[in-house]
Amino acid sequence: MFLQIIPFNCGTIESIQGWPGVETIVKKLHRSTRPNYPLGFRFLTLVLLASVPIFGLYAAALPENKDLIRGQLENRFNYLLFPLEKENPQLSIRLVIGVGSLNEDEDEQGIAHIIEHMAFGSTQRFSRDDKLKYREKAGMTFGSHDNAFTGFTHTGYMFDIPVGDASYRQIAFSILRDTADGLLFDAEELEKARKVVMEEHYLRFSKEMPVWRQWLEAQDAEAFTSRYPIGERTVIEQVDQKSLRAFYQRWYQPGLMTLIVVGNFDVEQIQEEIEKEFSSLAPTSIGVSSQQTKAAISPDPFAATSKNAIASSSMLISQVEKKSVLTEADYQNRTGVALLIELIRGRLKRANTLLNPRFNSVSAARTTDAMFDYVTFSVSHEEDQSDAAVEFLAVELNRLKKHGVTEKEVEHYKQLHLTRARNLFPQREVANSSSLAGALVQYVMSGSTFISSETRLEQIEQLVTKTTLKSVNEGLKVLLGRQKSLFSIYAYNTTKPKLNDLVASTASKSVTRVKPPGIELVSFPNRPTAKDLSPGTIVKETSLVDGKVTEWHLSNGAKVLLFPNKKEKKKIMLMAFRVGGVSRVPEDLLAAADLMGVVMLKSGIEGITIQQLGEYLSSQQIGLNPFIAPYFNGFNMSFNNDKVFDALEVLHLVVQDNDLESGLLGQLKQVFMSQRQKLLVHPLGSLQMAAQESLFPDSSHLHLHKPAFYNEVEEGDITRVYQNLFGNSAEFVYVFAGDFEIDSLRVPVSRFLASLPAVKGKVVEAKREILAQTSRKLVNKESPEDRSMLVYTMVSHSEVLDLSSRLSYLLLNTILQNRLLEEARVNQSLVYAIQVQFEEAMRIKKYNTFQVLSRCAPGKEEQLEDIILAQFDDLAANPVSKKELADAVKAVKFMMKSRLAQNSAAIAALTTLYVDGIGIEGVFEYNDGLDKIDAGYVQQTMKAFWDPAVYVETLYQPKGFSQP
């Protein structure tokens, strides 16, 4: 928060105030549940420490959200209920226990984590198989609807139940009750959990100690840095049942437990069920857990190198005190610092645009974890830019500290901050049950007051009203005031620089007042009205699917699909797409097509710089992203329903006036090539690239990764590709989904979309089939990990699927996924990870693909192959059981229903069926279609798909292992 002087009846407050913001609350969950620290910890980092004194803010207590119902049983077991009045039947349940790795003794490191995994096994009332059957019946998938976490201070268990049947809720309560006091700790379950935790430990620490852990161990947090939730390998390998049971009985006590329930339910009924299930838990005198939860960042210089890091970065860190948000002062302090961060982020980004070469990216953010609370100002850069990046941060932040910002900047970011708040906060309490349950988990873990959206907005409006140029500049001096230490992490480099010399050289840089880069916003003409439009712009209007969807034909040949969806309040999503993509780009322009997405995002439009466009989109809360895929290209947009004119005008300008000859191509090529080269060291990216190379005779149009391709690209090539992909407006389809009235879109659509020219420039396209006819093929690669990875890619050459076939493929995908996940659970020592991906045929892509991605221990490849191919053979030879089919139908119905509740998913579903001419009614009639599919039909689908002689197997093995 910044320095302000406000009348305060009880005197003044001089302290450091915390501000756990909305974004970092989400980060905190991930950070405290698994040691997954910010990417910046892998990079070169400069550290700044500052105390932030606050003068005289009102200390009135924040009012708790009136819809939150809290309760406590006689045994001190706590519960929080948040009833929702909405159609979605999903119920979200969380059990949070105030015990984590900080509660472990020296010889217990990892016990809390092992206990978390043992909770998924057999317990007093439920076998492992019972739990699996329950998940299947309730339409749940492990990981998405049933999961858990272990953090430094808390352990949590989660259920998201897709169906509203009370019996499933009661079973979930019973399973969680068994988690609370019914774990068995038998030898078989211990060994299963031990193997899983050992694999997680391996994935994190196999090659080198992660840089974030090296840095943390240099900090002033001894208990924190010696108690990572993942645990110590020796303890994990040797811990016995007796030690686990002792820790469990000591800490799994009702006084440390909070049950969270969010969804559409009867409050009194839920309270009765909680009383019945949890009141018999043995009472305890333990009320709160005693843990170290605060620490200071060490001022000592620190440096590290990392072979695993794929980039370098520089970061200034300003630390503040960890503090729960309980009063108006706390919340306004948090919000004030968020405003300062936005100002600094904007200034750094604008300063970066003046550099040549530019850094890859600059940013500012706030991070909260189990021990620390700090603000980071970062630059992502290439290896040879380390010194320049450090100097850039030091100079620009010192300039801000000494000379401050301008009145224009303050007013702009005040308005931007307020606009975001008004757009975002009304959506908080119409969010889904899972996100609200996650927010309540953070409420329990942080001890902050859980306030309503109205209170949040009210506090921000008060703060923005009080904020002045003087208070902002004083706040910047405080936030950037005390440089303490340099923390450096280098990707690739084998030697560490002399940190003290680097600190001295940057600290001695003098800064002068300069005119800040402009933040002039785009200025648009007056909005047209209906009387300004020429008649016949919308030449045809058709009502589809009993009025659920409206189709317009525009005068320039384009088409519009309108799907009003009131479930996402005030939000609209638009996908403007054209069938074609890079599959229709001439061979000599493939590299230019790959580069064009970067150029479009970085070049701006004629007369408007990319910085101005970015400022405008940010101020109006408009999302705009071009996409260029193998078979589609276009734009995805998101905006509020009161910003339709603004959004469509920007789209009109970007399509018609994109400045592709901006002179930035050379620099953008270097950035893009660097990113692509780094992609190759990532296991999944390189694995998928190899699979594509196996399937297609020329895969360069999908995944270009050779610098020579890009070096030959000229700016004129970008323009030619743009004409191919975006020049013919008559081929575009605009799909709207969201909270709008049909008539409200007539004027803006007519003005900005129908007025685009039918053809702009010469369009020369290549039309070619790109799928290789292939028999079984083995592709052998060297694994970037110490694990073997196998990818099975099966291809079915097919005409476009009808609706029944599409639904059958979705059922088959669900059944295959469930079977292979169960095989992975049964063979934990063999199968480490497995995933199924299905991609259906389309009018322009006349084949279907199934892809199974899996990992196993080196030398176990043949066993893993036998497991996977046996399931393929069985599904092709035998009908699935009625129960297995019924469970899959339930899961697919829930997935399809969820699509219509989300704008993005609804657009994807409508687009696919519309392009293929099947009829978009299938999006709404899936229930009837699924009920008509029997086990024999699913079997026939698999038989038509699976040919043991035609598939591609991509095998990655660690160096030194031979092909099986």
N, C-alpha and C positions, 0 to 999 in steps of 0.2 A: 504494500500500500504506500501511497505517497504521503508527504508531509503536509498536514493541514492543521489550521487552527480554527476550532469550532467551539462555541460556548458549551461548557460541560459543568453541570451543577455541582458535581462532586470533586472538582479539581481537575488535574490532568493525568494522563497515562503516558508513561514513557517505557515502552517495552517493544519487544519483537513480536509481531503478530503473524500467525500462519494463515494461509488461504487455500485449503485443499479444494481446488477448482473442479468443475464437472469433468473435464477431460482427464485430469490426473487422478481422479477418484477411480476411473476405469483402469488406468495404468497401475494404480496401487494394488488393485485386486490381482492382476497378473503378476506383479512384482513380488507380492507377498505370498502368492500361492506356489509359485515356482521361481527359482532364482534366475529370472530372465530380465536382466537389467538393460537399461537403454543402450541402443546401438552405439551411442556416442562413447560408451565406455570401452569400445574396441579401438578407439581412434585417438589421434593426437589431441590432447585436451589442455587448455589453459584455465587455471582456476582462480576465481575471485571470491573472496568472502566478505560479507557485509552484515552488520547489524542494521535493522531497519526500525528506528524509533518512530512512534506514532504519537501525535499530540492531540489529546482531547476529543476522542470520538465517543458518542453515546454508548453506554454499556448495557442498554436494555436487553433483556433476554429475547431471543428469537422465538416466535410462537411455533410450536410443533404442528405438523400437518394434521388437520382436524379429522381426516379420513383414516389416520393410523390408529389402530386399536392395540394397546399393549396389555399384557396380563402376566401374572406370576402364580404358579401353583404353590401349595403349602410347602412343597419340598424345594422351593426356590427355582424351579424350572421356569424359564421365561418364554413368552411367545409374543409375536408381532403379527397382526392380521391387517391386510390391506384389501378390502373388497372392491371389485371393479364391476361397473354396470356396463357390460359389453357382450356382444354376441359370441365372441370367441370362447369356446369352452375350456381352453387350456388352463391348467392350474399349475402354479410354480411353488415348490416347497423347498426350503433350505433349512438345514440344521447346522448352526454355527457353534463351535465349541472353543472356548477361550484357552486353548493349549496349542503350542506350536514348538518349533525347534528350540526357541529360547528357554523352554522349560526343561530341556534335556540336560542330564549330567554328562560329564566327559565320556563315560563309557556307554552313553545312550544315543549318540549322534546318529540319527536316521530312524529311530524307533517310531517317532510320531508319523513319519512317512510310511513305514511298513504297516502300521496299524490301519492307516487310511486305506491301503490296498487290500488288506485282509477283510475289510468291511464288505467288499464285493463278493467274498466267498460265502461258504456255508456258515450260518449262525444258528442260534438255538431253535428258531421256528421256521427257518427257510434254508433249503439247500441251495447250492449254486444254480442247479437246474431250475428250481422253483423261481428264482429271481429272473432267470433268462426267459422263462415262459410268461412271467408277469409283464416284462418289458415288451415282448412280442404282442401279447393280447392288448396292451394299452397303446400300441402303435409307437413305442419309444425306440430310439436307437441309442446305443451306448456311445457316450462322448457328447452327443447333442442334447439328449434329454436326461441322461443319467451319468453323473460325473462327480468328482470330488477334488479338493485341493488341500495341500499342507503348506502353511506359511510359517513365518517366524513367530507369530503371536496367536494364530488361529488355525483351526482345521474346519473344513466345511464339506457338507454333502448336499447334493442337489438332485431334485426330481422336477422335470417339466412333463406333466401328463397331458397328452394331446386331447384326451376324451374327458367329458364332464361327468361320467358315471361316478357316483359316490363310492362305490365299492373299490375302485382303483385308488381313490384318495385314501381310504381306510387301510388298504394294503400298504401303501407308501408310508403311512404313519407307523404301521407295525414293523416294516423293514427298518425304518429309522430308529424305532424303539430298540430293536435288536442291535443296531449299531451303537446305541447309547450304553447298553449293559449286557448284550447277548453274544459277543464275539466268542468263538470257541477256542481259538489258538491251537488247533490241532496241527500235527506235523505236516500233513499234506498241504493245507492252506498256507502255512508259513513258507514252504518251499516255493509255491506258486508266486506268492507275493515277493519273496526274496529275488526271484529271477526277474520279475518285472522291474523292481527298483534297481537292480544291478544293471539292467539294460538302460534305464534312464540315466544312471550314473555314468555309464560308458559313453552315451551320446554326448554328455556335457563335458566330460573330462578325459576323453580317450587320447587326444592329440597333444593338448597343452592345457595348462590351467587357464580358464577363460580370463580375459583381460579385466573384466568387471570384478572378478574375485580377487585378482592381484591388487587392484586399486582399493577395494574395500578392506583388505587385510592390512593396508597401510594407514587406515583411518583410526580414529579414537573411538573404537566400538568393539572392545575385546570380546565380550560375550556374543555380540551380534555376528562378528566375522568368524567365530569358531563354532557357530551353530547353524550351518546352512540346512534348509529343509531337506535337501537331497540326501544328506547324511554322509558319514565317512565309510569308505569301502570296507575297512576291516570290521567295523561294527555290523554293517549289513551282512557280511559273510558269516559272522560268528554268533550273532544274537540268537538267544534261545527263547522258548515259549515262556519260561518263568520270568525273564526280564521284560518281555512284552506285556505279560499279564499284570505285572507289578506297576508298570507305567500307566497302563490302561485303567487300572483300579484307582490309581492315585489321582488321575486328572480327568477322566471321563465322569464328571459329577454334574448333577442337575443344576447346581448353582452357577456353573460355567457354561450352560447350554442355553441357546435361544433358537426357537423354532419360528420360521418365517413362512407365512402362507399368503399368496397373492392370487386373486382370480375372482371369478363369478361364483359366490357361495353365500350360504346363509350363515351369518356370524354365530348365532346361538348354537346351531348344529355343529359348526367347527369347534367351538369352545367345548362342547360336550364330548366330542371325539378326542380332543387333546387331553381333557381331564381323564377320560377313560384309559387312554393309552399310556400317558406319561406320569400320572400322579403316583404310581407305585414305584417309581425310581427311588432308590435309597437316598434320603436327604443327606446333606453334607454341610459342614461348617465353612467350607471353602466358598468365598463369595467372588473374589477377583483373583486373577493370576498375577503373580509378582514377576515382572519381566523388565529388562532394560529396554527402553523404547526411544531413547534420545541419545545422540552422539554428535560430536563436532567433527567436521572435515579437517584432516590434518593439514597444517600450513606447510609441511615439508614437501619439497619437489619430488615428483614421482614420474617415472617413465617406464614404458614397456613396449615390446614389439609383439606382433601377432601374425603368424603365418595364415591363420584362418580369416582374418579381416579382409574384406573385399574392397575397402576404400579407406581413406584417411580423412580425418576431420579435426577441427580446432574448436575448442569450447571454453567459454568463460562461465564460471559458476558463482552465483551469489546465494549464499546460504541464509536461511531464516529458521526460526524456532518452529519445531513441530507443535501444533496446537489445535485442539478441537475447536470447531466453529459453534459457539454457543450463544453469542451476543450479536447485536447489530454491528458493533465495532469489528468483531471477528469477520463477519461476512463482507462488510465493506472494505476491510483491509485486503481480503482475498481478491475481491473484484477490482480494487484499485491497482493491485500489482498486475492483474491480468491486462488492464488497460495500458499500464506502462510497458508490458511485454509486447503488446500489439504495436505501440509506437516505435519501440526499438526494432522489432522485426521489420516493420515497414521501412524504416530508415536504412537498415542494413541491406535490404533487398534493392532499394533504389540506388544505394551507393555501389552495389555490385554491378548494376546495369551499366555503370560508367567505366568499368574496368575492361581491359583487353590484354590477355584473355580473362574472361569471367571465371569465378569459381563455379563449381557444379551447382551448388545451392547454398543459401544461408537461411537461418531460422532462429527462433527464440521460443522457449517452452518452459514449462514448470514440471518438475518431477517430484513425486512423493513416494517413498518406500517405507519399509518397516522402521528405519532409523533416521533417515535424512529427509530434509525438505529444502529444495533449492531451485533456483532459476538458471537456465542454461541458454547461452547465446552461442550459436555454432555455425561453422563453415565446413561444408564438405568439399574436398579438393583432391587434386591429383598428388601423386607422391612427391613430385619436385616442387610443389607449391606450399610446403609446410611452413617455411619461414615467412613467405608472403601472407599466408593465412593468419598467422599469429600477429603479424604487424597490422594487417587489415583490422582485426578485431580490436587490438589495443588502441589504434589510432581512432577508429570510428566511435568506440565506446568512451574513450577519453574526451573526444569532441562533444559527445552528447552530455557527458558529465560536466564539462566546463561551460559549454555554450547553450545547452538545452535544445529544445525544439521550438517550432514557431506556433503562433496562434492558429494558423490555418491547419497545421497538422493536428493540434489538440482538438479543434472543433470537428475535423473530419473523423478522427478515431473515436471521439465521444459519440458522434452520431452513428458510426458503424457499430460500436459496442451496444448501443441502445437498440438499434435495428435488429441485431442478432438476438438480443435478449427477448424482444417482442415476438420475433419469429419462432424462436426455439422453445422458450419456456411454456407457452400454452400447449405444446405437444407432450410435455413430460408426463402428464397424468392420463393421456390417452395412449401411452406406450403399451407394449405387450407385457404380459405378466412376468416374463423372464427378465426383461431389463429392469423392471421395478423391483423384482426380488434381488437382483444384483446390487441395485442402489441401496436397498435395506441391509444387505450384507455389509456394505461399506459403512453404513450408519452404525451398525453394531461394532465393527472393528475400529472405527475412528473415534467413537464417542461423541460425534457431532450431533446437532439437532437436525432432525429430518423435517425440512420445511416444505411448504407447498410452492407450486409454480407462481402463484400470486404474490407470495412473500418475496420470492427471489426477484421477481420483476420490480416490485415496489422498492426493494433495497437498491437495486441497480439504478433505478430512476432517481432516487435520492442522491446517490453518489455522483451521477453524471451532472445533476443540477449544481452540486457544490464544487465540482472540479473546475479549477482555473489554470491558466498558463503558469502562474507562479507556483501553485501547488504541485503541478506536474514536474516542473524543472527542479524543484526542491526534492521531490521524490526520486528523480533520476540521480541526483547527487548522492542521496543516501544509498540507493540500490547499487550504484556503480562505484561506491566510495572507497573501498579498502581492498586493494589487491594483495593477496596473501601467498599464493602458491601456484606453480606451474605443473600441471599434470599432463604428461605426454604419452600417447600410445600411437605407434607407427605401424601401419600395415606394410608388410614386405621387408622393410628396412632391417638390416641385421645389426646395425650399430645405433646407439642412443646418443643424441646430441648433448652438449653441455647445457643443462637446463638453466643454470644460474646466468650464464652468458646470454642466453636467449631472453631471459627475463629482463636483464639489464639493458639490452639493446632496444627492446620494445618500450620499456618504461621511460627511456630517455627521449623518445620521439615527441616533438612538440606538435601541438595541434592548433590550428587557426580556425576562426569562424568562417564558414563557407556557406554560400547559398545552397540549401538542401535541394536535392533532386526534386523536381516538381511532382505534385500529386494532383494535377489538374484532372478532373473527371471528364468523361465523355459527355458532350453536350448534344442532345437529340432535339429535333424540331418538335413542334406541338403535335400532340396525338391526334390522329384522324378520328372522325366519327362516321357513323353509318351513312350520312348524307354525302360524305366525301368519296365514297366508293362507287366504282362503276358497276352497273348492273351485270349480273351473269358471272361474277367472279367464282361463286360456287355454282357450278353448272348442273350438278346432280346431287341429290341427297337421298340416302336409303337408310331405313331402320332395319337393324339386324338383330337376330336372337331375341325376339319379342321386345324390342326396344332397349335392350341392355347396351347395345353398341350402335353408334351412328357412323355411317360412311359418307364422306364428301368427295366428289370429283371436282378438282379446281380447273380453272380455265387454261392454265399452262400445262395440264396433263397430269399433275401430281394428285395423289390421293391422301385422304386424311381419315384415320380411325379415332373415334372418341369414346372412351370408356369412363363414365363418371364413377368414381369410387370414393364414397364418403368416409371410409374407414381410416384414411390417413388425412386428418383434418388440415385444411388450408394448403396441403401439399399437392403439387402437380409434377409429374415426370413426363418427358417427351423423348421419344427416340425418332430421329429423322434418319432414315436409312435408304439405301439403294442396293438392290441385289447386284452382285458383281464382285466387288472386292478385288484383291490382287490377282485372283484367278483370271481376270480379264485384262490384266496389264501386260503390254508387250514385254518380251523377254529382256530387251535391253534397258527397261525401266524398272526392273524389279527392285534394285537397290534404292532407287529414288523413291519408290513406293514405301519401302521400309523406313526411310528417313523422313517422309513427309509428315507423319504424325508429330514428330519432334519439332519440325519447322513450323507447323501450324500453331503449336502451343507457344512458341517462342518469338514469332515474328510480328504479331499484332496484325492490324489491318490498315489500309491506306489512310494516312492522316492521323492515326491513333496508335501510339506506341503500345507494346505489350504491357508495360508497367501501368499505363493509364487504363488499358482494358482490364487488367487484373484488379486494379483499385475499384473500378466501376462494378465489376462482377461481385467483388467482395462486399462492397457497400450495399448492393441490392440483394445479396444472398442468392446469387444465381450460380449454379454449377454448369460448366460447359466442358465437355470432353469429346474430341474427335476420336473415332476408332476406324481402323483399317484392318479388316480380318480377311481370311482367305475367300469368303463368299459374300461378305457384306461390307459396306463402309457407310459412314455417316457420323452423327453426333448424338450423344446422350446429354440431356439437360434436366436440371431439377430447379424448381423455383416455387415461391408461394403464389397462391391464386390471385393476389393483388399485384403481381409483377409480370403478368402475361405480356403486356405491351413491351416492357423492357427486355424480357427474355427473347421474344421473337424478333425484335429489332436487332439485337446483337447477333442472333442467328442469321438474319438477312444480310447483315454487313459482313460477317465472317464468310458466308458462302459466296457472296458477290465480290467482295473487295479485299480478300486476304492478301496481305503484302508478302508474297513469296520471294521477292527479289530484294530482300532487306539487307543483304551483305553479311548476314550472320552464318551462312551455310558452312563455311570452313570451320568455324569454332564449334558449331552444332555437330558436325561430322565427328570431330575429335571426342566430344562428350559422348556421343552415341556409340562410337566404336569402343570406347573405354568401358561403357556399361555392358556392351555385348560380350566383350572379352571376359569381364568379371562373371557374367552369367555362366560361362563355361565351367567355372570352378565350383558352381553350385550343383550338388548331386541331382536334384530333380530337374533342373533346367537342362543339364547335359544329357540326362537320361531320356527326357521327352524329345530332345533334338535328335538323338540316335534313332528313336522309334519312328519319327517322321521320315528320316533319311531311308529307313528300311521300306517304307510303304510307297514312297513317291519317287519317280525317276529323276525329278529335279526338285528337291525340297527347298531350294534357295528362296522360292517365293514365299515360304512359310517362316523359315528361321535363317535368315542371312547372318553369318557370323565371321565372314572373312573380310578383313580390312580392305583388300583389293577391290571388292565390290563398291565400297563407299568412296574410295579415293577417286573413282572415275565419275562420280555424280557431279553434275553442274547445275547451277540455279535454273537454267532453262529446262532441265529434265524434271525438276520439281513442278514447274508450271505445267508441263505436258501431262504428268501423272495427275495433277489436280484436275485438269480438264477431263481426263478419263474417268476419274472417280466421282467428281462433284459437279462437273460442268453441265450435265443434262438434268435439269430440275424436273422434267416430265417423268423421269424414272423414280422419283423419290416418293416414299410413303412416310407420312408423319403420324405417329401413334401417340395419343395423349391418354394418360390415365391419372386420375386424381380427383380432388374435391373441386368440381366446377359445374356450372350450368352450361348446357350446350350453346345457348344463345350468346353467352358471354365471350365465346371464342370466335364468333363470326367476323367481327371487325378486325381484330389483330391478325387472324389467319389470312383473311382476304388481303389486308394491307401488306403484310410482310412475306407471306409464303406464296400466295398466288401471283405476286408481282415479280417473282424471280424469273429470269429468262428461261425459256424452254431449253435452249442450247447456248452455252457460252464457250466459244473457241472450238477448235477442231478436235473431235473425239476419235481416236484411233485405238481400237481394242483388239486384244488377242483372245480368242475363245478356244480353249483346249481342255481336253480331259487330262487330269493330273494324277489319277490313281494308277499305280502299277499293278498289273495282274501278277500275283506272286504265289508260288507254292510255299510250303513251310520253309522258313529261313531263320537261321541262327546268326545273330549279330553279337560278336564278343567284344567287350570293351573293358578297359581298366577302371576299377571303381575308385572314386575319390575318397571313399571311406574304407574302414576296416571291416566292412560287411559286404556280403554279396547282395546284389539287387537284380531282380528279374522282372521284366515287363512282357506280358503276353498280349499281343494285339491281334484280334480276330476281326476279319473283314467279311461283310456280307454284301455282295453286289446286288442292288435292289432298286426297283422303281420306288417312287414315293410311297411311304406307308399310309394306309388308311387309318382312321381313328382307332379302330379295334386293334390293329397291329401295333400302333404306337403305345397304347395302354398296355398291351401284352408285353412289350419290351420293357416298360417301366416296372411291371410286376416281376419280370425275369431278373432285371437288375437288382431289385430289392431282395428277392429270394437268394440270388447268387451272393450278394453282399452279406446277408445274414449267415449263410452257410460257411463262407470263407472266414468270417469273423469268429464263428464258433470253432472252426478248425484251428485258427490262430490261438484261441484261448486254451484249447485242449493240448496243443503242441507249442507251449510257450517257449520251450528251450530251443525250438527249431524256427518258428515263424515269429519275426519281430514286429512286422507291420504288413498290412495288406489293405488294398483299396480297389474298388471297382468303379470304372467310369464308362458310361454308355453315351454314344453320340449317334443320333438317328439320321436317317437319310432325309434329304430335302430335294426339292425340284432341281436345284443346281448341283447337288452332290449326291449322286445316285448310289450310295453305299452306306451301310451302317458299320459302326465299329464298337466293339467292346474292348476295354483295356483294363488289365489287372496289374497293378503295381504292387510289388512285394519285396521284402527284405528278409534275409536269413543269415545264419552263421556260415562262414566260409566252409566249403566241403559238404554242405547240406543241400546243395542246389537240386540234386536229383530227387531227394525226398520231398522238397517243396514242390517241384514240378509234378510229381505223382499226386500230391494232395490236390493241386489246382485242376489238373487235367481229369482226375477222377470225378470231380464235381461237374465238369463240362460234360463228360460222357454220361453220367447218371441223369442229368437233366434232359439230355437228348434221348435217352433210352427209356425213361420211366416218367409217368405223370407225377407231379408233386402231390402231396397229401392234401386233403380238403382243409385241414387245419393250417398248413403252411400257406396255402393259397389265400385262406380267409385273413390270416395275419398280414400278408402282403397287400391284399386289397384295402384293409383298414389303413395301413401306412401310406399307400399311394393316395387314397381319398383325402387323408389329412394333408398330404403334400400339395395336392391340387387345390384344396380349399384354401390353404395358406397362400397360394399364388395369387388368388383373387383378392386377398386382404392386403397385398403389398403392391404398390404401383410398379416397381421394377420387374417383379416376377410376372405380373399380369401383362405388361408390355411384351416380355419375352415370349409368353405363351401365345398371345394374340398374333404376334409377328410371324412365328413359325407356321402356324396353321394358315394364316392369310397368304403368305408367300407361296405355299404349296397348293393353294386352291382347295384344300380339304373342307374348309368351312369353319369359321371361328366358333360356331355353336359348340364344338367339341370341348372348348374351355369350360363351358357351363354345364355340359351334359355328361361329365365324366362318371358320375355315380351310376347312371343307367348303363353306360358302356362297360364299366368295370364289373358290374353285377352279371353281365352276360358272358363274361370270359370264364371258361372252365379250365380244369387242369390239363385236359387234352390239348386245348388251344395253346397253352403256354409251352407244352412239350413240342408241339409242331413248330412254334416260333424258334425254340432252341435248335431243333433238328435242321430247320432251314438255315440257321445261322452258323452252327458249329460244324466245321469240316476239319478233322484232324490233320488233313494234308495241306490245308491252306491257312497258315497263320504265321505271325512273326514273333520270334522269341528274342528279346534283347537281354543279354546277360552281362552284368558288371561283376567282375571279381577283383578282389584286392591283388596287388602286385605279388607275384610269387605263387599264386594258385593257378592250376591248369584247368582247362575246360573239362567239365564233367562228361 
